[in-house]
Amino acid sequence: MASFYSRNMLSIAKFQVPIEWSPKTLGDMYPHDLQLYQNVPFGEIMLDELQEICETRLKVLTLVERIHLQKLTMSVSQRKVVLVKELHKEGINEFARLISSPGCKSHTDEDIHIRRRDHVSHFVLRSVVAFNALKKRWFFKQETRLFKWRFSSLNNEGIEQFMRINNFDFTPISQSEKEDIKEYLQMSSPHVNNIDSTQFYKVPFFHVISLVKKRKVFIMNGEAFVPEGEIAFVFVPYYKNTLISSFEAAREDRANLYNDERFIHIFANLENNIHIESTILVQDQEVQKYVSLDQLDKFSETSYPLCMRVLHKALRKNHHLTHGGRVQYCLFLKGIGISLSDAMILWKNEFTKIMDEAMFNKEHSYQVRFVFGQEGSRRDYQPFTCLKIMESIVGPRDYHGCPFKHMLQDILEDELINCGFNALERSTIMNLSKNGQYSAACNKYYEIKHNCFNDTLFKHPNVYFNESVKHHTFYRYHGKIPLSYTYQIIYYHVQN
């Protein structure tokens, strides 16, 4: 059994004297189905239950991510409905109940129990991801989406209770006040079907800057008049800031548990259950700031994975790529920070060497804008993972796909010769390719190119690119390979 104490994370680093809770105390602590998770959980919980509720929450967050990526054209409320259906299918009825809740009308023992499990599972997972930047970012994204979807279930009473509980002093305007500015509310909120039946809240304008930028709210005397359907724009940024500020304490809390083998085991299992291979993460600023259009040739030589190097070289040589190659390479460029305007310049400069500008504008410019989410369904299309690239259908005129899987061996060897690899290096990579170990072949390509040992296979070309740029940046600034790399290289040569 673990007990919680405010000084530590969940405060499970120490076993405290059991705390007796009266229903009134727990009811006061959990008065609403939606929480900001600002307070530390108190009381006791069995270790088995702790692991179970955290694993369940990870399943929920994984579903949130999957639905977000598959249902990009749906509204928040529509995605929430899909999520609730999936949760019922999976038998995760507690979360389905929380996500559909209009607020806080019911306060049964079961309600309090479910709210507490929600609180504890969120709080523990903060510390699970605290030391892994990629998984922390994944957790942050999914929790923010989940909060937004849950908020969309709240009715007016639920919203007002949520504001009161969390000390948000935003005033719903009276009917007479609404009548005085009705014309302005209709102009600023054309998406609101019935102004008379819609609740509006007075909010200091700086709380809804995103709505102000989009001109979706009426402002008077420094206050924005926010319709109930947009009030989430007030609380989601606040929730994000709360979550971001919590991670530093979560790191410290987890560090305090390193001597307790039970929690080491639980945390390791939970962290291993977070799979982010299919998630495209916003690139690190230290990588993005080095990327510009005139550096692509250099990066294709130093930091591109072979799949993207082949595409870039073919584009420069043939001034054309087939549809599959255009999509694969364009999304990769988007992922490393190339803007739509720069991408359009690149494709136009190359294609107009074999066709006139009118033909390019007619047949190809739309696709570039589409890939960047500016045409068609306007989805935020993400760069392809290695798995998706390996699953590509490749024809004789194509250059896309995975070279280690799709290229003929003699052509692959020519590419490796062009990269400057010697016979032994080429043989090592090609043997892995022949044996179907495509990811291992790509990893070996990286190790040889960067003169280092890499113990984690790449599952995304943009991750490969980021790691390569970081490696070269370190080498350029320090004038030598990191000492850890040196030891790894020595170990590698001894073992091989």
JOBEL-V472347 format. One record per helix or strand of 3 or more residues. SS is the DSSP state (H for helix, E for strand). FROM is the first residue (numbers start at 0). LEN is the number of residues. Records with the same first field share a line. If there is no record, write none. Layout:
SS: FROM-LEN  FROM-LEN
This chain:
E: 1-3  42-3  199-5  217-3  222-5
H: 22-7  46-24  75-15  92-7  108-20  132-19  155-10  174-6  181-7  204-9  227-3  231-24  260-12  284-4  292-10  305-13  322-13  339-12  356-7  364-7  385-5  402-4  408-10  422-12  437-13  460-18  482-13
